[in-house]
Amino acid sequence: MIFRKFKETDKETIKEMMKVFYASPAVSTNGSNEIFETDIAACLDKNSILEGFAFEEGGEIIGYSMTYKGFSTEVGKECVWIEDLYIKEEWRHKGIGGKFLEYLKETYKGLILKLEVETENEAALSVYKKHGFKLLPYHVMRT
């Protein structure tokens, strides 16, 4: 299993996975082609704060994630927000999500990892809790 940054040649594969991810109950919005293309372009832009990671096995992209660095005033240190984390259905329940979380912990040593998760997504909640994530007692809001 290889976790690597997005390449230009990944665009269509990642966009197809984003369509599936954003149509699932794991996400509260449906996204759009325009948003998907903007997100991928930001990941490919070396000056952007958004990073895209492709999960590759045997030359096939089987999942992806997007992250960005921020700062948590709650704990007084930098954090990494995990925006998307998607694994193709046939590759789920093989420990890939957990391996990626460990990869992020190693890559961003000492930084806090944060993410949002739908409360109905019990499988994801289980993986996150197993890797040290804790539910926070507040809601995320946006305009």
N, CA, C and O atoms as CSV, one atom per row, in Angstrom:
chain,resi,resn,atom,element,x,y,z
A,1,MET,N,N,0.845,-1.179,0.000
A,1,MET,CA,C,0.000,0.000,0.000
A,1,MET,C,C,0.886,1.237,0.000
A,1,MET,O,O,1.782,1.378,0.832
A,2,ILE,N,N,0.621,2.131,-0.948
A,2,ILE,CA,C,1.366,3.380,-1.050
A,2,ILE,C,C,0.399,4.540,-0.829
A,2,ILE,O,O,-0.676,4.580,-1.427
A,3,PHE,N,N,0.784,5.482,0.032
A,3,PHE,CA,C,0.065,6.733,0.191
A,3,PHE,C,C,0.960,7.795,-0.426
A,3,PHE,O,O,2.091,7.993,0.019
A,4,ARG,N,N,0.463,8.469,-1.439
A,4,ARG,CA,C,1.273,9.454,-2.145
A,4,ARG,C,C,0.431,10.669,-2.506
A,4,ARG,O,O,-0.799,10.609,-2.501
A,5,LYS,N,N,1.103,11.768,-2.816
A,5,LYS,CA,C,0.408,12.989,-3.229
A,5,LYS,C,C,-0.242,12.775,-4.597
A,5,LYS,O,O,0.228,11.979,-5.410
A,6,PHE,N,N,-1.332,13.503,-4.828
A,6,PHE,CA,C,-2.006,13.456,-6.127
A,6,PHE,C,C,-1.035,13.825,-7.242
A,6,PHE,O,O,-0.137,14.650,-7.075
A,7,LYS,N,N,-1.253,13.178,-8.386
A,7,LYS,CA,C,-0.548,13.527,-9.617
A,7,LYS,C,C,-1.591,14.038,-10.609
A,7,LYS,O,O,-2.781,13.752,-10.475
A,8,GLU,N,N,-1.143,14.780,-11.583
A,8,GLU,CA,C,-2.027,15.305,-12.631
A,8,GLU,C,C,-2.821,14.173,-13.287
A,8,GLU,O,O,-3.993,14.352,-13.621
A,9,THR,N,N,-2.199,13.023,-13.472
A,9,THR,CA,C,-2.847,11.891,-14.144
A,9,THR,C,C,-3.928,11.220,-13.285
A,9,THR,O,O,-4.652,10.356,-13.780
A,10,ASP,N,N,-4.044,11.599,-12.021
A,10,ASP,CA,C,-5.042,11.017,-11.110
A,10,ASP,C,C,-6.411,11.695,-11.200
A,10,ASP,O,O,-7.392,11.180,-10.665
A,11,LYS,N,N,-6.480,12.838,-11.866
A,11,LYS,CA,C,-7.667,13.700,-11.795
A,11,LYS,C,C,-8.993,12.964,-12.020
A,11,LYS,O,O,-9.890,13.048,-11.180
A,12,GLU,N,N,-9.125,12.267,-13.105
A,12,GLU,CA,C,-10.405,11.625,-13.435
A,12,GLU,C,C,-10.749,10.512,-12.451
A,12,GLU,O,O,-11.906,10.365,-12.057
A,13,THR,N,N,-9.758,9.737,-12.057
A,13,THR,CA,C,-9.992,8.647,-11.100
A,13,THR,C,C,-10.454,9.205,-9.762
A,13,THR,O,O,-11.404,8.695,-9.168
A,14,ILE,N,N,-9.785,10.254,-9.288
A,14,ILE,CA,C,-10.151,10.869,-8.011
A,14,ILE,C,C,-11.543,11.490,-8.121
A,14,ILE,O,O,-12.354,11.352,-7.204
A,15,LYS,N,N,-11.825,12.162,-9.216
A,15,LYS,CA,C,-13.142,12.793,-9.400
A,15,LYS,C,C,-14.258,11.745,-9.367
A,15,LYS,O,O,-15.311,11.993,-8.779
A,16,GLU,N,N,-14.051,10.603,-9.975
A,16,GLU,CA,C,-15.061,9.537,-9.938
A,16,GLU,C,C,-15.284,9.032,-8.514
A,16,GLU,O,O,-16.418,8.758,-8.122
A,17,MET,N,N,-14.213,8.908,-7.747
A,17,MET,CA,C,-14.359,8.479,-6.350
A,17,MET,C,C,-15.066,9.558,-5.531
A,17,MET,O,O,-15.869,9.240,-4.653
A,18,MET,N,N,-14.775,10.828,-5.810
A,18,MET,CA,C,-15.443,11.918,-5.099
A,18,MET,C,C,-16.950,11.892,-5.351
A,18,MET,O,O,-17.735,12.146,-4.437
A,19,LYS,N,N,-17.355,11.588,-6.580
A,19,LYS,CA,C,-18.788,11.509,-6.901
A,19,LYS,C,C,-19.470,10.451,-6.043
A,19,LYS,O,O,-20.570,10.675,-5.537
A,20,VAL,N,N,-18.825,9.303,-5.878
A,20,VAL,CA,C,-19.390,8.223,-5.060
A,20,VAL,C,C,-19.424,8.648,-3.587
A,20,VAL,O,O,-20.438,8.479,-2.911
A,21,PHE,N,N,-18.312,9.197,-3.100
A,21,PHE,CA,C,-18.210,9.626,-1.703
A,21,PHE,C,C,-19.278,10.669,-1.367
A,21,PHE,O,O,-19.962,10.556,-0.350
A,22,TYR,N,N,-19.419,11.682,-2.222
A,22,TYR,CA,C,-20.349,12.772,-1.935
A,22,TYR,C,C,-21.812,12.398,-2.165
A,22,TYR,O,O,-22.705,13.150,-1.775
A,23,ALA,N,N,-22.067,11.270,-2.779
A,23,ALA,CA,C,-23.440,10.778,-2.939
A,23,ALA,C,C,-23.814,9.816,-1.807
A,23,ALA,O,O,-24.952,9.350,-1.743
A,24,SER,N,N,-22.873,9.519,-0.924
A,24,SER,CA,C,-23.094,8.538,0.140
A,24,SER,C,C,-23.602,9.220,1.412
A,24,SER,O,O,-23.523,10.441,1.546
A,25,PRO,N,N,-24.128,8.411,2.352
A,25,PRO,CA,C,-24.567,8.976,3.628
A,25,PRO,C,C,-23.407,9.454,4.517
A,25,PRO,O,O,-23.649,10.028,5.579
A,26,ALA,N,N,-22.158,9.227,4.100
A,26,ALA,CA,C,-21.003,9.667,4.875
A,26,ALA,C,C,-20.815,11.182,4.800
A,26,ALA,O,O,-20.064,11.755,5.589
A,27,VAL,N,N,-21.493,11.826,3.858
A,27,VAL,CA,C,-21.330,13.260,3.629
A,27,VAL,C,C,-22.705,13.921,3.594
A,27,VAL,O,O,-23.654,13.360,3.047
A,28,SER,N,N,-22.808,15.103,4.171
A,28,SER,CA,C,-24.115,15.766,4.249
A,28,SER,C,C,-24.437,16.628,3.030
A,28,SER,O,O,-25.545,17.156,2.932
A,29,THR,N,N,-23.491,16.781,2.095
A,29,THR,CA,C,-23.756,17.533,0.868
A,29,THR,C,C,-23.444,16.646,-0.327
A,29,THR,O,O,-22.762,15.630,-0.194
A,30,ASN,N,N,-23.943,17.029,-1.486
A,30,ASN,CA,C,-23.731,16.200,-2.676
A,30,ASN,C,C,-22.563,16.659,-3.532
A,30,ASN,O,O,-22.162,15.953,-4.457
A,31,GLY,N,N,-22.008,17.834,-3.238
A,31,GLY,CA,C,-20.906,18.320,-4.051
A,31,GLY,C,C,-21.362,18.616,-5.471
A,31,GLY,O,O,-22.558,18.593,-5.760
A,32,SER,N,N,-20.423,18.892,-6.347
A,32,SER,CA,C,-20.714,19.143,-7.759
A,32,SER,C,C,-19.425,18.940,-8.541
A,32,SER,O,O,-18.335,18.927,-7.968
A,33,ASN,N,N,-19.555,18.783,-9.839
A,33,ASN,CA,C,-18.367,18.634,-10.686
A,33,ASN,C,C,-17.433,19.825,-10.517
A,33,ASN,O,O,-16.214,19.666,-10.453
A,34,GLU,N,N,-18.020,21.025,-10.445
A,34,GLU,CA,C,-17.212,22.239,-10.287
A,34,GLU,C,C,-16.412,22.196,-8.980
A,34,GLU,O,O,-15.223,22.517,-8.966
A,35,ILE,N,N,-17.064,21.800,-7.888
A,35,ILE,CA,C,-16.373,21.700,-6.598
A,35,ILE,C,C,-15.285,20.634,-6.661
A,35,ILE,O,O,-14.169,20.864,-6.195
A,36,PHE,N,N,-15.599,19.467,-7.234
A,36,PHE,CA,C,-14.618,18.395,-7.319
A,36,PHE,C,C,-13.377,18.849,-8.089
A,36,PHE,O,O,-12.248,18.611,-7.659
A,37,GLU,N,N,-13.596,19.501,-9.225
A,37,GLU,CA,C,-12.475,19.964,-10.036
A,37,GLU,C,C,-11.658,21.033,-9.309
A,37,GLU,O,O,-10.431,21.048,-9.399
A,38,THR,N,N,-12.345,21.926,-8.588
A,38,THR,CA,C,-11.655,22.960,-7.816
A,38,THR,C,C,-10.815,22.327,-6.709
A,38,THR,O,O,-9.667,22.716,-6.491
A,39,ASP,N,N,-11.394,21.350,-6.012
A,39,ASP,CA,C,-10.662,20.668,-4.938
A,39,ASP,C,C,-9.418,19.967,-5.465
A,39,ASP,O,O,-8.340,20.085,-4.882
A,40,ILE,N,N,-9.565,19.243,-6.558
A,40,ILE,CA,C,-8.423,18.514,-7.130
A,40,ILE,C,C,-7.356,19.492,-7.614
A,40,ILE,O,O,-6.163,19.273,-7.401
A,41,ALA,N,N,-7.792,20.579,-8.270
A,41,ALA,CA,C,-6.830,21.588,-8.736
A,41,ALA,C,C,-6.064,22.183,-7.549
A,41,ALA,O,O,-4.857,22.408,-7.639
A,42,ALA,N,N,-6.762,22.437,-6.440
A,42,ALA,CA,C,-6.086,22.974,-5.250
A,42,ALA,C,C,-5.056,21.977,-4.716
A,42,ALA,O,O,-3.972,22.371,-4.285
A,43,CYS,N,N,-5.393,20.699,-4.744
A,43,CYS,CA,C,-4.441,19.679,-4.276
A,43,CYS,C,C,-3.199,19.624,-5.157
A,43,CYS,O,O,-2.102,19.341,-4.674
A,44,LEU,N,N,-3.368,19.891,-6.435
A,44,LEU,CA,C,-2.238,19.834,-7.372
A,44,LEU,C,C,-1.413,21.119,-7.382
A,44,LEU,O,O,-0.286,21.128,-7.877
A,45,ASP,N,N,-1.966,22.199,-6.840
A,45,ASP,CA,C,-1.283,23.486,-6.779
A,45,ASP,C,C,-0.287,23.471,-5.622
A,45,ASP,O,O,-0.685,23.350,-4.463
A,46,LYS,N,N,0.970,23.589,-5.918
A,46,LYS,CA,C,2.020,23.524,-4.895
A,46,LYS,C,C,1.892,24.638,-3.848
A,46,LYS,O,O,2.438,24.515,-2.752
A,47,ASN,N,N,1.174,25.726,-4.174
A,47,ASN,CA,C,1.024,26.850,-3.251
A,47,ASN,C,C,-0.252,26.768,-2.411
A,47,ASN,O,O,-0.507,27.651,-1.592
A,48,SER,N,N,-1.041,25.737,-2.600
A,48,SER,CA,C,-2.301,25.594,-1.877
A,48,SER,C,C,-2.083,24.957,-0.508
A,48,SER,O,O,-1.107,24.238,-0.295
A,49,ILE,N,N,-3.003,25.230,0.416
A,49,ILE,CA,C,-2.925,24.578,1.727
A,49,ILE,C,C,-3.573,23.197,1.696
A,49,ILE,O,O,-3.388,22.410,2.624
A,50,LEU,N,N,-4.333,22.892,0.640
A,50,LEU,CA,C,-5.004,21.591,0.527
A,50,LEU,C,C,-4.060,20.567,-0.089
A,50,LEU,O,O,-3.449,20.814,-1.128
A,51,GLU,N,N,-3.949,19.403,0.572
A,51,GLU,CA,C,-3.111,18.322,0.060
A,51,GLU,C,C,-3.995,17.127,-0.286
A,51,GLU,O,O,-4.923,16.794,0.451
A,52,GLY,N,N,-3.700,16.494,-1.405
A,52,GLY,CA,C,-4.432,15.303,-1.805
A,52,GLY,C,C,-3.532,14.085,-1.748
A,52,GLY,O,O,-2.395,14.116,-2.221
A,53,PHE,N,N,-4.049,13.009,-1.164
A,53,PHE,CA,C,-3.309,11.759,-1.056
A,53,PHE,C,C,-4.068,10.662,-1.799
A,53,PHE,O,O,-5.256,10.450,-1.556
A,54,ALA,N,N,-3.389,9.974,-2.693
A,54,ALA,CA,C,-3.951,8.813,-3.380
A,54,ALA,C,C,-3.485,7.564,-2.646
A,54,ALA,O,O,-2.330,7.472,-2.232
A,55,PHE,N,N,-4.387,6.609,-2.490
A,55,PHE,CA,C,-4.065,5.313,-1.889
A,55,PHE,C,C,-3.895,4.349,-3.049
A,55,PHE,O,O,-4.846,4.079,-3.783
A,56,GLU,N,N,-2.692,3.832,-3.217
A,56,GLU,CA,C,-2.388,3.013,-4.387
A,56,GLU,C,C,-1.975,1.610,-3.976
A,56,GLU,O,O,-1.159,1.413,-3.075
A,57,GLU,N,N,-2.558,0.654,-4.657
A,57,GLU,CA,C,-2.213,-0.760,-4.439
A,57,GLU,C,C,-2.046,-1.405,-5.807
A,57,GLU,O,O,-2.979,-1.422,-6.610
A,58,GLY,N,N,-0.861,-1.934,-6.070
A,58,GLY,CA,C,-0.606,-2.606,-7.342
A,58,GLY,C,C,-0.848,-1.732,-8.557
A,58,GLY,O,O,-1.299,-2.217,-9.594
A,59,GLY,N,N,-0.550,-0.433,-8.435
A,59,GLY,CA,C,-0.744,0.492,-9.550
A,59,GLY,C,C,-2.157,1.029,-9.684
A,59,GLY,O,O,-2.409,1.876,-10.541
A,60,GLU,N,N,-3.084,0.560,-8.861
A,60,GLU,CA,C,-4.477,1.008,-8.910
A,60,GLU,C,C,-4.754,1.963,-7.747
A,60,GLU,O,O,-4.365,1.702,-6.609
A,61,ILE,N,N,-5.434,3.074,-8.052
A,61,ILE,CA,C,-5.852,3.992,-6.997
A,61,ILE,C,C,-7.129,3.433,-6.388
A,61,ILE,O,O,-8.139,3.281,-7.076
A,62,ILE,N,N,-7.083,3.127,-5.101
A,62,ILE,CA,C,-8.218,2.474,-4.429
A,62,ILE,C,C,-8.870,3.378,-3.383
A,62,ILE,O,O,-9.846,2.987,-2.743
A,63,GLY,N,N,-8.334,4.576,-3.212
A,63,GLY,CA,C,-8.905,5.515,-2.261
A,63,GLY,C,C,-8.162,6.829,-2.320
A,63,GLY,O,O,-7.161,6.966,-3.022
A,64,TYR,N,N,-8.667,7.796,-1.570
A,64,TYR,CA,C,-8.025,9.104,-1.528
A,64,TYR,C,C,-8.376,9.814,-0.232
A,64,TYR,O,O,-9.300,9.426,0.484
A,65,SER,N,N,-7.628,10.849,0.047
A,65,SER,CA,C,-7.929,11.740,1.161
A,65,SER,C,C,-7.449,13.132,0.807
A,65,SER,O,O,-6.526,13.297,0.010
A,66,MET,N,N,-8.080,14.133,1.403
A,66,MET,CA,C,-7.640,15.519,1.279
A,66,MET,C,C,-7.489,16.079,2.686
A,66,MET,O,O,-8.341,15.870,3.549
A,67,THR,N,N,-6.397,16.790,2.899
A,67,THR,CA,C,-6.117,17.354,4.218
A,67,THR,C,C,-5.623,18.791,4.070
A,67,THR,O,O,-5.196,19.208,2.993
A,68,TYR,N,N,-5.687,19.527,5.153
A,68,TYR,CA,C,-5.052,20.843,5.180
A,68,TYR,C,C,-4.598,21.161,6.598
A,68,TYR,O,O,-5.181,20.691,7.575
A,69,LYS,N,N,-3.546,21.969,6.689
A,69,LYS,CA,C,-3.016,22.373,7.986
A,69,LYS,C,C,-3.745,23.611,8.486
A,69,LYS,O,O,-4.113,24.497,7.714
A,70,GLY,N,N,-3.940,23.645,9.786
A,70,GLY,CA,C,-4.530,24.797,10.442
A,70,GLY,C,C,-3.894,24.959,11.803
A,70,GLY,O,O,-2.807,24.444,12.061
A,71,PHE,N,N,-4.582,25.681,12.672
A,71,PHE,CA,C,-4.098,25.880,14.028
A,71,PHE,C,C,-5.267,25.692,14.975
A,71,PHE,O,O,-6.347,26.236,14.746
A,72,SER,N,N,-5.066,24.940,16.017
A,72,SER,CA,C,-6.097,24.723,17.023
A,72,SER,C,C,-5.792,25.580,18.243
A,72,SER,O,O,-4.839,25.313,18.976
A,73,THR,N,N,-6.600,26.608,18.458
A,73,THR,CA,C,-6.397,27.449,19.639
A,73,THR,C,C,-6.805,26.719,20.909
A,73,THR,O,O,-6.396,27.103,22.005
A,74,GLU,N,N,-7.611,25.666,20.771
A,74,GLU,CA,C,-8.002,24.858,21.933
A,74,GLU,C,C,-6.808,24.202,22.606
A,74,GLU,O,O,-6.755,24.086,23.830
A,75,VAL,N,N,-5.847,23.773,21.788
A,75,VAL,CA,C,-4.679,23.064,22.322
A,75,VAL,C,C,-3.371,23.822,22.078
A,75,VAL,O,O,-2.300,23.381,22.495
A,76,GLY,N,N,-3.472,24.965,21.398
A,76,GLY,CA,C,-2.299,25.803,21.199
A,76,GLY,C,C,-1.247,25.217,20.288
A,76,GLY,O,O,-0.052,25.386,20.533
A,77,LYS,N,N,-1.669,24.527,19.237
A,77,LYS,CA,C,-0.694,23.992,18.284
A,77,LYS,C,C,-1.337,23.773,16.924
A,77,LYS,O,O,-2.557,23.827,16.765
A,78,GLU,N,N,-0.471,23.524,15.951
A,78,GLU,CA,C,-0.954,23.255,14.601
A,78,GLU,C,C,-1.762,21.963,14.574
A,78,GLU,O,O,-1.561,21.058,15.384
A,79,CYS,N,N,-2.680,21.909,13.616
A,79,CYS,CA,C,-3.460,20.693,13.439
A,79,CYS,C,C,-3.561,20.382,11.952
A,79,CYS,O,O,-3.284,21.228,11.101
A,80,VAL,N,N,-3.958,19.167,11.662
A,80,VAL,CA,C,-4.229,18.744,10.285
A,80,VAL,C,C,-5.684,18.301,10.238
A,80,VAL,O,O,-6.093,17.381,10.946
A,81,TRP,N,N,-6.455,18.971,9.395
A,81,TRP,CA,C,-7.848,18.594,9.186
A,81,TRP,C,C,-7.916,17.558,8.070
A,81,TRP,O,O,-7.355,17.761,6.993
A,82,ILE,N,N,-8.590,16.471,8.325
A,82,ILE,CA,C,-8.836,15.459,7.301
A,82,ILE,C,C,-10.196,15.792,6.711
A,82,ILE,O,O,-11.225,15.593,7.358
A,83,GLU,N,N,-10.204,16.292,5.498
A,83,GLU,CA,C,-11.440,16.733,4.852
A,83,GLU,C,C,-12.208,15.556,4.246
A,83,GLU,O,O,-13.390,15.373,4.539
A,84,ASP,N,N,-11.564,14.782,3.430
A,84,ASP,CA,C,-12.182,13.614,2.795
A,84,ASP,C,C,-11.320,12.405,3.116
A,84,ASP,O,O,-10.095,12.504,3.189
A,85,LEU,N,N,-11.964,11.276,3.303
A,85,LEU,CA,C,-11.242,10.014,3.415
A,85,LEU,C,C,-12.166,8.964,2.807
A,85,LEU,O,O,-13.185,8.599,3.393
A,86,TYR,N,N,-11.795,8.490,1.629
A,86,TYR,CA,C,-12.637,7.563,0.878
A,86,TYR,C,C,-11.826,6.359,0.423
A,86,TYR,O,O,-10.698,6.489,-0.052
A,87,ILE,N,N,-12.427,5.185,0.581
A,87,ILE,CA,C,-11.833,3.935,0.103
A,87,ILE,C,C,-12.899,3.203,-0.706
A,87,ILE,O,O,-14.042,3.076,-0.266
A,88,LYS,N,N,-12.520,2.723,-1.887
A,88,LYS,CA,C,-13.473,1.987,-2.716
A,88,LYS,C,C,-14.080,0.833,-1.916
A,88,LYS,O,O,-13.406,0.202,-1.103
A,89,GLU,N,N,-15.343,0.577,-2.158
A,89,GLU,CA,C,-16.089,-0.401,-1.359
A,89,GLU,C,C,-15.415,-1.766,-1.280
A,89,GLU,O,O,-15.372,-2.371,-0.209
A,90,GLU,N,N,-14.899,-2.247,-2.375
A,90,GLU,CA,C,-14.286,-3.588,-2.376
A,90,GLU,C,C,-12.980,-3.644,-1.582
A,90,GLU,O,O,-12.465,-4.731,-1.324
A,91,TRP,N,N,-12.444,-2.498,-1.196
A,91,TRP,CA,C,-11.198,-2.436,-0.429
A,91,TRP,C,C,-11.427,-2.075,1.038
A,91,TRP,O,O,-10.473,-1.985,1.811
A,92,ARG,N,N,-12.677,-1.871,1.421
A,92,ARG,CA,C,-12.968,-1.508,2.809
A,92,ARG,C,C,-12.822,-2.712,3.737
A,92,ARG,O,O,-12.841,-3.858,3.288
A,93,HIS,N,N,-12.678,-2.445,5.019
A,93,HIS,CA,C,-12.557,-3.467,6.071
A,93,HIS,C,C,-11.261,-4.283,5.928
A,93,HIS,O,O,-11.199,-5.446,6.327
A,94,LYS,N,N,-10.234,-3.651,5.354
A,94,LYS,CA,C,-8.926,-4.295,5.209
A,94,LYS,C,C,-7.847,-3.524,5.969
A,94,LYS,O,O,-6.657,-3.795,5.816
A,95,GLY,N,N,-8.273,-2.558,6.792
A,95,GLY,CA,C,-7.332,-1.797,7.599
A,95,GLY,C,C,-6.669,-0.625,6.898
A,95,GLY,O,O,-5.762,-0.009,7.458
A,96,ILE,N,N,-7.100,-0.302,5.684
A,96,ILE,CA,C,-6.460,0.758,4.908
A,96,ILE,C,C,-6.676,2.126,5.556
A,96,ILE,O,O,-5.742,2.922,5.649
A,97,GLY,N,N,-7.893,2.401,6.002
A,97,GLY,CA,C,-8.169,3.686,6.654
A,97,GLY,C,C,-7.295,3.874,7.880
A,97,GLY,O,O,-6.734,4.950,8.087
A,98,GLY,N,N,-7.177,2.839,8.690
A,98,GLY,CA,C,-6.333,2.897,9.879
A,98,GLY,C,C,-4.872,3.107,9.531
A,98,GLY,O,O,-4.172,3.862,10.205
A,99,LYS,N,N,-4.402,2.436,8.471
A,99,LYS,CA,C,-3.014,2.611,8.035
A,99,LYS,C,C,-2.769,4.050,7.585
A,99,LYS,O,O,-1.706,4.619,7.836
A,100,PHE,N,N,-3.766,4.627,6.917
A,100,PHE,CA,C,-3.609,6.011,6.478
A,100,PHE,C,C,-3.563,6.962,7.680
A,100,PHE,O,O,-2.769,7.903,7.698
A,101,LEU,N,N,-4.406,6.718,8.672
A,101,LEU,CA,C,-4.377,7.562,9.873
A,101,LEU,C,C,-3.014,7.472,10.559
A,101,LEU,O,O,-2.485,8.482,11.023
A,102,GLU,N,N,-2.450,6.274,10.624
A,102,GLU,CA,C,-1.115,6.105,11.212
A,102,GLU,C,C,-0.058,6.813,10.362
A,102,GLU,O,O,0.880,7.406,10.895
A,103,TYR,N,N,-0.218,6.748,9.038
A,103,TYR,CA,C,0.682,7.463,8.125
A,103,TYR,C,C,0.640,8.969,8.411
A,103,TYR,O,O,1.684,9.620,8.460
A,104,LEU,N,N,-0.562,9.523,8.600
A,104,LEU,CA,C,-0.689,10.949,8.904
A,104,LEU,C,C,-0.053,11.284,10.253
A,104,LEU,O,O,0.621,12.305,10.392
A,105,LYS,N,N,-0.271,10.421,11.243
A,105,LYS,CA,C,0.338,10.658,12.563
A,105,LYS,C,C,1.859,10.713,12.448
A,105,LYS,O,O,2.500,11.541,13.096
A,106,GLU,N,N,2.429,9.855,11.645
A,106,GLU,CA,C,3.878,9.816,11.458
A,106,GLU,C,C,4.353,11.018,10.626
A,106,GLU,O,O,5.367,11.639,10.945
A,107,THR,N,N,3.618,11.332,9.572
A,107,THR,CA,C,3.982,12.434,8.678
A,107,THR,C,C,3.904,13.778,9.397
A,107,THR,O,O,4.752,14.647,9.194
A,108,TYR,N,N,2.892,13.943,10.229
A,108,TYR,CA,C,2.668,15.213,10.924
A,108,TYR,C,C,2.852,15.021,12.428
A,108,TYR,O,O,1.997,15.403,13.228
A,109,LYS,N,N,3.977,14.428,12.793
A,109,LYS,CA,C,4.286,14.135,14.200
A,109,LYS,C,C,4.056,15.343,15.098
A,109,LYS,O,O,4.509,16.450,14.807
A,110,GLY,N,N,3.348,15.106,16.186
A,110,GLY,CA,C,3.134,16.149,17.173
A,110,GLY,C,C,1.972,17.076,16.871
A,110,GLY,O,O,1.592,17.878,17.724
A,111,LEU,N,N,1.399,16.987,15.679
A,111,LEU,CA,C,0.253,17.819,15.337
A,111,LEU,C,C,-1.037,17.093,15.695
A,111,LEU,O,O,-1.074,15.863,15.736
A,112,ILE,N,N,-2.075,17.845,15.950
A,112,ILE,CA,C,-3.389,17.291,16.239
A,112,ILE,C,C,-4.060,16.933,14.914
A,112,ILE,O,O,-4.001,17.713,13.964
A,113,LEU,N,N,-4.689,15.777,14.842
A,113,LEU,CA,C,-5.499,15.424,13.674
A,113,LEU,C,C,-6.957,15.678,14.028
A,113,LEU,O,O,-7.413,15.311,15.111
A,114,LYS,N,N,-7.691,16.311,13.109
A,114,LYS,CA,C,-9.108,16.599,13.315
A,114,LYS,C,C,-9.878,16.168,12.073
A,114,LYS,O,O,-9.347,16.166,10.963
A,115,LEU,N,N,-11.126,15.806,12.279
A,115,LEU,CA,C,-11.989,15.458,11.158
A,115,LEU,C,C,-13.444,15.596,11.564
A,115,LEU,O,O,-13.767,15.706,12.747
A,116,GLU,N,N,-14.311,15.588,10.573
A,116,GLU,CA,C,-15.746,15.559,10.792
A,116,GLU,C,C,-16.232,14.190,10.368
A,116,GLU,O,O,-15.689,13.593,9.439
A,117,VAL,N,N,-17.253,13.689,11.046
A,117,VAL,CA,C,-17.826,12.389,10.682
A,117,VAL,C,C,-19.326,12.434,10.950
A,117,VAL,O,O,-19.770,12.969,11.966
A,118,GLU,N,N,-20.089,11.874,10.043
A,118,GLU,CA,C,-21.527,11.763,10.254
A,118,GLU,C,C,-21.765,10.768,11.385
A,118,GLU,O,O,-21.157,9.697,11.401
A,119,THR,N,N,-22.629,11.102,12.318
A,119,THR,CA,C,-22.848,10.232,13.481
A,119,THR,C,C,-23.433,8.882,13.095
A,119,THR,O,O,-23.309,7.917,13.848
A,120,GLU,N,N,-24.070,8.801,11.930
A,120,GLU,CA,C,-24.639,7.528,11.468
A,120,GLU,C,C,-23.588,6.598,10.864
A,120,GLU,O,O,-23.854,5.415,10.652
A,121,ASN,N,N,-22.415,7.122,10.592
A,121,ASN,CA,C,-21.360,6.351,9.939
A,121,ASN,C,C,-20.595,5.554,11.006
A,121,ASN,O,O,-19.467,5.891,11.363
A,122,GLU,N,N,-21.226,4.510,11.496
A,122,GLU,CA,C,-20.677,3.737,12.607
A,122,GLU,C,C,-19.346,3.059,12.275
A,122,GLU,O,O,-18.471,2.958,13.135
A,123,ALA,N,N,-19.191,2.599,11.043
A,123,ALA,CA,C,-17.935,1.941,10.660
A,123,ALA,C,C,-16.770,2.929,10.763
A,123,ALA,O,O,-15.714,2.602,11.304
A,124,ALA,N,N,-16.973,4.136,10.240
A,124,ALA,CA,C,-15.917,5.149,10.306
A,124,ALA,C,C,-15.649,5.554,11.751
A,124,ALA,O,O,-14.492,5.679,12.152
A,125,LEU,N,N,-16.706,5.762,12.537
A,125,LEU,CA,C,-16.541,6.118,13.947
A,125,LEU,C,C,-15.689,5.087,14.679
A,125,LEU,O,O,-14.826,5.439,15.483
A,126,SER,N,N,-15.936,3.833,14.397
A,126,SER,CA,C,-15.195,2.752,15.038
A,126,SER,C,C,-13.708,2.829,14.703
A,126,SER,O,O,-12.861,2.687,15.585
A,127,VAL,N,N,-13.393,3.054,13.427
A,127,VAL,CA,C,-11.996,3.151,12.999
A,127,VAL,C,C,-11.333,4.356,13.665
A,127,VAL,O,O,-10.221,4.252,14.182
A,128,TYR,N,N,-12.017,5.492,13.651
A,128,TYR,CA,C,-11.424,6.706,14.214
A,128,TYR,C,C,-11.172,6.541,15.710
A,128,TYR,O,O,-10.109,6.912,16.206
A,129,LYS,N,N,-12.137,5.991,16.421
A,129,LYS,CA,C,-11.959,5.787,17.866
A,129,LYS,C,C,-10.798,4.834,18.140
A,129,LYS,O,O,-10.019,5.046,19.069
A,130,LYS,N,N,-10.689,3.792,17.332
A,130,LYS,CA,C,-9.604,2.817,17.492
A,130,LYS,C,C,-8.231,3.482,17.336
A,130,LYS,O,O,-7.241,3.019,17.903
A,131,HIS,N,N,-8.184,4.567,16.563
A,131,HIS,CA,C,-6.919,5.258,16.312
A,131,HIS,C,C,-6.780,6.541,17.128
A,131,HIS,O,O,-6.021,7.438,16.762
A,132,GLY,N,N,-7.519,6.623,18.238
A,132,GLY,CA,C,-7.306,7.694,19.198
A,132,GLY,C,C,-8.143,8.944,19.045
A,132,GLY,O,O,-7.966,9.897,19.803
A,133,PHE,N,N,-9.048,8.965,18.084
A,133,PHE,CA,C,-9.917,10.129,17.935
A,133,PHE,C,C,-11.006,10.095,18.990
A,133,PHE,O,O,-11.486,9.027,19.371
A,134,LYS,N,N,-11.392,11.274,19.460
A,134,LYS,CA,C,-12.447,11.394,20.460
A,134,LYS,C,C,-13.530,12.322,19.929
A,134,LYS,O,O,-13.239,13.320,19.269
A,135,LEU,N,N,-14.785,11.981,20.224
A,135,LEU,CA,C,-15.886,12.867,19.841
A,135,LEU,C,C,-15.831,14.122,20.697
A,135,LEU,O,O,-15.630,14.050,21.909
A,136,LEU,N,N,-16.009,15.268,20.061
A,136,LEU,CA,C,-16.012,16.535,20.781
A,136,LEU,C,C,-17.462,16.938,21.055
A,136,LEU,O,O,-18.350,16.609,20.269
A,137,PRO,N,N,-17.711,17.641,22.153
A,137,PRO,CA,C,-19.084,17.931,22.555
A,137,PRO,C,C,-19.681,19.194,21.899
A,137,PRO,O,O,-20.461,19.904,22.533
A,138,TYR,N,N,-19.325,19.471,20.658
A,138,TYR,CA,C,-19.918,20.618,19.989
A,138,TYR,C,C,-20.154,20.288,18.528
A,138,TYR,O,O,-19.687,19.271,18.016
A,139,HIS,N,N,-20.879,21.159,17.879
A,139,HIS,CA,C,-21.235,20.966,16.475
A,139,HIS,C,C,-20.403,21.881,15.589
A,139,HIS,O,O,-20.030,22.981,15.997
A,140,VAL,N,N,-20.118,21.430,14.393
A,140,VAL,CA,C,-19.455,22.256,13.401
A,140,VAL,C,C,-20.551,23.008,12.654
A,140,VAL,O,O,-21.572,22.427,12.288
A,141,MET,N,N,-20.337,24.285,12.434
A,141,MET,CA,C,-21.293,25.111,11.696
A,141,MET,C,C,-20.588,25.770,10.541
A,141,MET,O,O,-19.365,25.909,10.547
A,142,ARG,N,N,-21.354,26.178,9.551
A,142,ARG,CA,C,-20.776,26.918,8.419
A,142,ARG,C,C,-21.826,27.838,7.834
A,142,ARG,O,O,-23.012,27.697,8.133
A,143,THR,N,N,-21.408,28.772,7.009
A,143,THR,CA,C,-22.352,29.685,6.370
A,143,THR,C,C,-22.760,29.136,5.030
A,143,THR,O,O,-23.555,29.757,4.324
